[in-house]
Amino acid sequence: MFYSCLVVNGIVNGLLVCMIYAIIINDGKDTDIGAQYTPNIAHSFAVWFVKFPCTLALHFVLYPEVANGMNLMKFANNQPHLFVNNGSEISFILGFCQV
């Protein structure tokens, strides 16, 4: 479970780095010389019509995973006596990675 958590965490961080790169470096600039500035948003209603439901679906799918991670963190903080030595800290870190 720990290694799969690290893999997912690495993929998410990689995607965030790509998004930051696209926002800061590219920021909607066209490759044509003399092209007008276009912000990095949906250019038409059709694109927005696809992006909005996909965003909602993504959040509905990810919410249970975030809630499970927060429950694990809460359990590790409230019942440290149920774990072996340093087990509650490890469980808290695993829940934090899941969140």
PEBEL-V812723 format. One line per field, one symbol per residue. psi: psi as a letter, one per 40 degrees, with the letter a starting at -180 (. if undefined). Layout:
psi: ???
//
This chain:
psi: ddddddddddddddddddddddddddfehiehheiihhigiheiddddddddddddddddddddddddddddddddddfeeeiihedddddddddddd.
//
